[in-house]
């Protein structure tokens, strides 16, 4: 059982955040905590210049509203929204929080993953703790 679990959540099609949270709950120790993390990807400068100045704050608020129902009724769970590169931010947060497990949902890999690699694959390769991938 794990005491400090990180559950990165993506809203992409094919990612099952609910199942990842169910797995995290099953793996959590009696007094363990779960942190649900969503990373807002950095936008290129030319794109962000076209958006309202408060676009990040608006996006953060929307994400928190969407994540709320996922963690309702979950004891010792918190929601964190950050901006950055998905894999790097997940790994940085995990190290900073001293997580002993990451539970991450992943889509089924395709040809594009042979060349680019998915966020889950990068997290699996570079995490300093256990990683459970949910498909």
Order of alpha helices (4+ residues) and beta strands (2+ residues): beta-alpha-beta-alpha-alpha-beta-alpha-beta-alpha-alpha-beta
